[in-house]
Amino acid sequence: LQPQIDFYIYGALTAVQQVLPEMLARGSGTLLFTTGASSVYPNPMMGNIGIATAGLRNWVHALHGALAERGVQVGYVAINAWIGQQPDAEPENIAPLYWALHTQRDQVELIFPAA
């Protein structure tokens, strides 16, 4: 579990610490995060990853609430597919979710494929 927490949560915290001050100073920016869908839909096979990614997802939702009024969009994409190995699970079908979160700025989370 600890390596997953280090990677997903501490990695995200470290990255945000590097870019957020300038985004806040500008009053604009977008922070996008992604994981597999075990953060949303618990899966015993992904138990250790699911714990870490659910924590990241929770933090992203909190960040979204804290930063939206300051001009910084925070979004999260959960991918519930094996990319390139399932019908329609291709990058060109997933990429629009990130673009939508960046441009529409009225949502915090999208799931691929849509439920």
N, CA, C and O of each residue as an XYZ file, in Angstrom:
460
protein
N       0.810     -1.198      0.000
C       0.000      0.000      0.000
C       0.856      1.266      0.000
O       0.560      2.213     -0.728
N       1.912      1.286      0.809
C       2.711      2.509      0.921
C       3.281      2.974     -0.416
O       3.249      4.173     -0.695
N       3.805      2.072     -1.260
C       4.291      2.551     -2.570
C       3.188      3.203     -3.410
O       3.450      4.157     -4.144
N       1.959      2.693     -3.304
C       0.862      3.286     -4.062
C       0.511      4.673     -3.522
O       0.247      5.591     -4.298
N       0.507      4.828     -2.204
C       0.259      6.142     -1.602
C       1.366      7.114     -1.993
O       1.098      8.265     -2.339
N       2.599      6.648     -1.935
C       3.722      7.510     -2.329
C       3.576      7.973     -3.769
O       3.779      9.148     -4.072
N       3.228      7.055     -4.649
C       3.125      7.387     -6.064
C       1.927      8.292     -6.354
O       2.080      9.374     -6.921
N       0.754      7.847     -5.966
C      -0.456      8.579     -6.342
C      -0.668      9.853     -5.522
O      -0.881     10.923     -6.091
N      -0.613      9.750     -4.222
C      -0.946     10.901     -3.391
C       0.237     11.847     -3.244
O       0.113     13.040     -3.524
N       1.386     11.331     -2.807
C       2.527     12.227     -2.621
C       3.038     12.772     -3.951
O       3.519     13.904     -4.013
N       2.939     11.981     -5.007
C       3.321     12.479     -6.331
C       2.456     13.656     -6.753
O       2.958     14.664     -7.253
N       1.155     13.519     -6.547
C       0.233     14.603     -6.901
C       0.458     15.830     -6.029
O       0.466     16.957     -6.526
N       0.641     15.615     -4.732
C       0.894     16.745     -3.827
C       2.148     17.507     -4.240
O       2.153     18.737     -4.266
N       3.197     16.779     -4.558
C       4.462     17.407     -4.958
C       4.296     18.204     -6.247
O       4.790     19.327     -6.353
N       3.605     17.628     -7.222
C       3.397     18.322     -8.490
C       2.573     19.594     -8.292
O       2.905     20.643     -8.844
N       1.506     19.501     -7.509
C       0.643     20.662     -7.277
C       1.407     21.758     -6.537
O       1.245     22.937     -6.851
N       2.216     21.396     -5.583
C       3.007     22.396     -4.854
C       3.910     23.183     -5.795
O       4.211     24.347     -5.530
N       4.343     22.571     -6.879
C       5.237     23.240     -7.821
C       4.515     24.231     -8.718
O       5.092     25.254     -9.086
N       3.278     23.956     -9.076
C       2.596     24.790    -10.075
C       1.480     25.679     -9.513
O       1.146     26.699    -10.116
N       0.907     25.307     -8.382
C      -0.251     26.037     -7.873
C       0.037     27.490     -7.500
O      -0.794     28.348     -7.798
N       1.159     27.813     -6.869
C       1.372     29.224     -6.517
C       1.289     30.160     -7.723
O       0.696     31.235     -7.627
N       1.866     29.773     -8.838
C       1.810     30.633    -10.027
C       0.399     30.696    -10.603
O      -0.034     31.748    -11.075
N      -0.316     29.580    -10.566
C      -1.703     29.589    -11.048
C      -2.554     30.528    -10.202
O      -3.365     31.283    -10.739
N      -2.378     30.487     -8.898
C      -3.145     31.366     -8.017
C      -2.781     32.828     -8.244
O      -3.647     33.702     -8.218
N      -1.503     33.084     -8.463
C      -1.070     34.456     -8.725
C      -1.695     34.984    -10.018
O      -2.049     36.160    -10.104
N      -1.829     34.115    -11.019
C      -2.430     34.472    -12.305
C      -3.946     34.501    -12.247
O      -4.598     35.219    -13.006
N      -4.494     33.714    -11.340
C      -5.942     33.577    -11.277
C      -6.497     32.677    -12.351
O      -7.663     32.795    -12.729
N      -5.657     31.765    -12.853
C      -6.110     30.831    -13.884
C      -5.206     29.605    -13.904
O      -4.069     29.633    -13.432
N      -5.739     28.546    -14.458
C      -4.978     27.316    -14.595
C      -5.882     26.113    -14.474
O      -7.037     26.224    -14.061
N      -5.346     24.961    -14.837
C      -6.086     23.709    -14.743
C      -5.165     22.627    -14.205
O      -4.034     22.469    -14.664
N      -5.659     21.892    -13.236
C      -4.977     20.718    -12.690
C      -5.830     19.506    -13.019
O      -6.978     19.424    -12.584
N      -5.287     18.561    -13.780
C      -6.025     17.362    -14.155
C      -5.311     16.127    -13.606
O      -4.088     16.013    -13.677
N      -6.095     15.218    -13.064
C      -5.578     13.987    -12.477
C      -6.320     12.812    -13.086
O      -7.461     12.949    -13.527
N      -5.668     11.657    -13.109
C      -6.328     10.471    -13.645
C      -5.828      9.226    -12.932
O      -4.674      9.146    -12.511
N      -6.717      8.268    -12.809
C      -6.375      6.944    -12.288
C      -7.336      5.956    -12.941
O      -8.170      6.320    -13.769
N      -7.193      4.714    -12.546
C      -8.173      3.717    -12.927
C      -9.430      3.885    -12.090
O      -9.454      4.656    -11.131
N     -10.446      3.175    -12.455
C     -11.753      3.346    -11.821
C     -11.887      2.648    -10.476
O     -12.954      2.718     -9.866
N     -10.848      1.979     -9.991
C     -10.964      1.373     -8.660
C     -11.091      2.442     -7.580
O     -11.443      2.134     -6.441
N     -10.811      3.681     -7.924
C     -11.028      4.795     -6.990
C     -12.512      5.079     -6.805
O     -12.920      5.641     -5.788
N     -13.311      4.694     -7.779
C     -14.754      4.943     -7.763
C     -15.520      3.648     -7.504
O     -16.479      3.623     -6.732
N     -15.085      2.580     -8.156
C     -15.731      1.275     -8.066
C     -14.756      0.295     -7.419
O     -13.876     -0.221     -8.107
N     -14.882      0.023     -6.124
C     -13.942     -0.879     -5.453
C     -13.819     -2.220     -6.170
O     -14.807     -2.808     -6.611
N     -12.588     -2.680     -6.270
C     -12.283     -3.921     -6.968
C     -11.256     -4.680     -6.123
O     -10.145     -4.184     -5.936
N     -11.595     -5.869     -5.608
C     -10.661     -6.591     -4.754
C      -9.289     -6.811     -5.395
O      -8.275     -6.792     -4.697
N      -9.246     -7.017     -6.700
C      -7.978     -7.250     -7.387
C      -7.079     -6.009     -7.359
O      -5.860     -6.120     -7.489
N      -7.680     -4.836     -7.189
C      -6.937     -3.579     -7.186
C      -6.987     -2.921     -5.805
O      -6.911     -1.697     -5.700
N      -7.113     -3.712     -4.763
C      -7.325     -3.185     -3.420
C      -6.304     -2.163     -2.965
O      -6.678     -1.099     -2.473
N      -5.006     -2.465     -3.119
C      -3.994     -1.506     -2.646
C      -3.979     -0.233     -3.496
O      -3.794      0.862     -2.965
N      -4.167     -0.367     -4.782
C      -4.218      0.811     -5.652
C      -5.501      1.594     -5.377
O      -5.485      2.824     -5.344
N      -6.603      0.885     -5.181
C      -7.886      1.537     -4.938
C      -7.877      2.414     -3.699
O      -8.481      3.487     -3.696
N      -7.203      1.975     -2.652
C      -7.119      2.790     -1.438
C      -6.411      4.108     -1.741
O      -6.883      5.181     -1.365
N      -5.280      4.012     -2.422
C      -4.501      5.217     -2.728
C      -5.233      6.117     -3.713
O      -5.266      7.334     -3.533
N      -5.820      5.532     -4.750
C      -6.480      6.373     -5.753
C      -7.784      6.964     -5.229
O      -8.176      8.055     -5.645
N      -8.454      6.271     -4.334
C      -9.650      6.851     -3.713
C      -9.257      8.054     -2.854
O      -9.982      9.047     -2.806
N      -8.117      7.965     -2.180
C      -7.626      9.114     -1.415
C      -7.293     10.285     -2.323
O      -7.624     11.430     -2.016
N      -6.635      9.999     -3.444
C      -6.328     11.052     -4.411
C      -7.621     11.674     -4.934
O      -7.737     12.897     -5.008
N      -8.574     10.848     -5.292
C      -9.859     11.345     -5.807
C     -10.533     12.257     -4.788
O     -11.057     13.310     -5.151
N     -10.524     11.868     -3.533
C     -11.118     12.678     -2.475
C     -10.430     14.032     -2.399
O     -11.093     15.064     -2.308
N      -9.108     14.030     -2.437
C      -8.340     15.274     -2.375
C      -8.636     16.162     -3.577
O      -8.756     17.379     -3.435
N      -8.755     15.561     -4.758
C      -9.059     16.327     -5.969
C     -10.417     17.011     -5.831
O     -10.562     18.178     -6.194
N     -11.394     16.304     -5.316
C     -12.712     16.914     -5.112
C     -12.614     18.090     -4.133
O     -13.235     19.131     -4.346
N     -11.843     17.921     -3.074
C     -11.666     19.013     -2.107
C     -10.945     20.193     -2.748
O     -11.331     21.343     -2.537
N      -9.904     19.920     -3.525
C      -9.176     20.994     -4.225
C     -10.097     21.754     -5.169
O     -10.060     22.982     -5.236
N     -10.921     21.012     -5.894
C     -11.857     21.649     -6.817
C     -12.732     22.660     -6.070
O     -12.913     23.793     -6.517
N     -13.261     22.239     -4.944
C     -14.108     23.129     -4.159
C     -13.366     24.337     -3.622
O     -13.926     25.429     -3.533
N     -12.106     24.142     -3.265
C     -11.325     25.231     -2.684
C     -10.785     26.210     -3.726
O     -10.583     27.385     -3.420
N     -10.552     25.743     -4.945
C      -9.855     26.575     -5.930
C     -10.736     27.136     -7.042
O     -10.320     28.061     -7.740
N     -11.938     26.603     -7.223
C     -12.781     27.037     -8.343
C     -13.011     28.544     -8.337
O     -12.918     29.185     -9.384
N     -13.305     29.109     -7.191
C     -13.575     30.550     -7.120
C     -12.310     31.392     -7.294
O     -12.384     32.612     -7.439
N     -11.155     30.735     -7.278
C      -9.895     31.463     -7.447
C      -9.347     31.320     -8.862
O      -8.208     31.698     -9.133
N     -10.169     30.770     -9.769
C      -9.794     30.693    -11.183
C      -9.051     29.444    -11.588
O      -8.644     29.325    -12.743
N      -8.861     28.507    -10.677
C      -8.121     27.281    -11.000
C      -9.103     26.113    -11.061
O      -9.772     25.797    -10.076
N      -9.179     25.485    -12.215
C     -10.017     24.315    -12.415
C      -9.248     23.077    -11.980
O      -8.069     22.932    -12.302
N      -9.901     22.195    -11.256
C      -9.319     20.924    -10.848
C     -10.259     19.828    -11.327
O     -11.456     19.862    -11.043
N      -9.715     18.853    -12.057
C     -10.540     17.792    -12.608
C      -9.920     16.421    -12.442
O      -8.713     16.284    -12.240
N     -10.761     15.417    -12.530
C     -10.353     14.028    -12.312
C     -11.016     13.128    -13.337
O     -12.229     13.198    -13.538
N     -10.231     12.288    -13.982
C     -10.755     11.302    -14.917
C     -10.430      9.915    -14.388
O      -9.266      9.587    -14.161
N     -11.464      9.102    -14.193
C     -11.290      7.700    -13.815
C     -11.521      6.863    -15.074
O     -12.551      6.989    -15.736
N     -10.559      6.017    -15.388
C     -10.658      5.198    -16.594
C     -11.013      3.769    -16.190
O     -10.230      3.073    -15.545
N     -12.204      3.357    -16.583
C     -12.722      2.031    -16.250
C     -12.613      1.116    -17.467
O     -13.599      0.536    -17.921
N     -11.400      1.001    -17.980
C     -11.158      0.175    -19.166
C      -9.664     -0.070    -19.286
O      -8.850      0.674    -18.741
N      -9.320     -1.125    -20.008
C      -7.912     -1.359    -20.350
C      -7.678     -0.677    -21.693
O      -8.168     -1.136    -22.724
N      -6.926      0.422    -21.675
C      -6.717      1.232    -22.873
C      -6.083      0.379    -23.976
O      -5.080     -0.302    -23.763
N      -6.695      0.438    -25.148
C      -6.194     -0.289    -26.307
C      -6.565     -1.757    -26.326
O      -6.232     -2.464    -27.277
N      -7.247     -2.230    -25.295
C      -7.580     -3.650    -25.231
C      -9.081     -3.915    -25.129
O      -9.507     -5.067    -25.053
N      -9.867     -2.864    -25.127
C     -11.316     -3.007    -25.067
C     -11.932     -2.127    -26.147
O     -11.330     -1.138    -26.565
N     -13.133     -2.487    -26.600
C     -13.778     -1.667    -27.642
C     -13.882     -0.201    -27.213
O     -14.312      0.110    -26.102
N     -13.492      0.660    -28.093
C     -13.564      2.110    -27.906
C     -12.614      2.666    -26.841
O     -12.593      3.878    -26.626
N     -11.843      1.835    -26.182
C     -10.917      2.316    -25.155
C      -9.598      2.723    -25.812
O      -8.545      2.131    -25.577
N      -9.703      3.738    -26.627
C      -8.549      4.259    -27.362
C      -8.294      5.697    -26.916
O      -9.228      6.398    -26.529
N      -7.043      6.139    -26.967
C      -6.718      7.495    -26.514
C      -7.583      8.580    -27.132
O      -7.961      9.531    -26.449
N      -7.899      8.453    -28.408
C      -8.700      9.501    -29.060
C     -10.127      9.555    -28.522
O     -10.819     10.553    -28.722
N     -10.570      8.515    -27.855
C     -11.900      8.525    -27.234
C     -11.864      8.977    -25.779
O     -12.885      9.381    -25.223
N     -10.703      8.911    -25.174
C     -10.544      9.306    -23.771
C     -10.128     10.769    -23.657
O     -10.563     11.468    -22.742
N      -9.303     11.228    -24.564
C      -8.776     12.601    -24.514
C      -9.853     13.678    -24.408
O      -9.638     14.661    -23.699
N     -11.001     13.543    -25.077
C     -12.015     14.593    -24.958
C     -12.514     14.831    -23.526
O     -12.999     15.920    -23.217
N     -12.401     13.841    -22.666
C     -12.824     14.043    -21.279
C     -11.945     15.083    -20.600
O     -12.440     15.940    -19.867
N     -10.648     15.007    -20.842
C      -9.726     15.974    -20.253
C      -9.988     17.378    -20.814
O      -9.966     18.369    -20.083
N     -10.230     17.435    -22.101
C     -10.510     18.728    -22.738
C     -11.798     19.325    -22.178
O     -11.873     20.529    -21.930
N     -12.808     18.483    -21.980
C     -14.078     18.964    -21.433
C     -13.883     19.514    -20.017
O     -14.417     20.574    -19.688
N     -13.134     18.813    -19.191
C     -12.897     19.310    -17.830
C     -12.144     20.635    -17.859
O     -12.421     21.527    -17.058
N     -11.202     20.761    -18.773
C     -10.410     21.988    -18.868
C     -11.239     23.164    -19.390
O     -11.132     24.275    -18.871
N     -12.050     22.929    -20.397
C     -12.744     24.043    -21.047
C     -14.103     24.369    -20.432
O     -14.486     25.537    -20.380
N     -14.828     23.373    -19.974
C     -16.173     23.631    -19.462
C     -16.167     24.059    -17.998
O     -17.014     24.853    -17.588
N     -15.243     23.554    -17.216
C     -14.978     24.002    -15.847
C     -16.186     23.936    -14.907
O     -16.202     24.612    -13.878
N     -17.186     23.139    -15.246
C     -18.364     23.043    -14.383
C     -18.484     21.672    -13.711
O     -19.457     21.404    -13.007
N     -17.507     20.823    -13.929
C     -17.495     19.496    -13.332
C     -16.134     19.226    -12.726
O     -15.137     19.842    -13.102
N     -16.104     18.309    -11.794
C     -14.825     17.907    -11.211
C     -14.418     16.527    -11.704
O     -13.230     16.204    -11.696
N     -15.368     15.705    -12.133
C     -15.031     14.311    -12.422
C     -15.790     13.778    -13.628
O     -16.974     14.053    -13.820
N     -15.063     13.002    -14.436
C     -15.671     12.261    -15.533
C     -15.111     10.837    -15.484
O     -13.973     10.616    -15.070
N     -15.934      9.882    -15.914
C     -15.535      8.481    -15.899
C     -15.628      7.939    -17.319
O     -16.613      8.168    -18.021
N     -14.594      7.219    -17.729
C     -14.594      6.562    -19.034
C     -14.625      5.055    -18.827
O     -13.845      4.538    -18.028
N     -15.502      4.333    -19.523
C     -16.593      4.885    -20.302
C     -17.690      5.409    -19.391
O     -17.821      4.994    -18.240
N     -18.466      6.323    -19.929
C     -19.561      6.912    -19.148
C     -20.517      5.817    -18.704
O     -20.848      4.916    -19.475
N     -20.950      5.903    -17.476
C     -21.860      4.880    -16.922
C     -23.257      5.061    -17.436
O     -24.151      4.295    -17.077
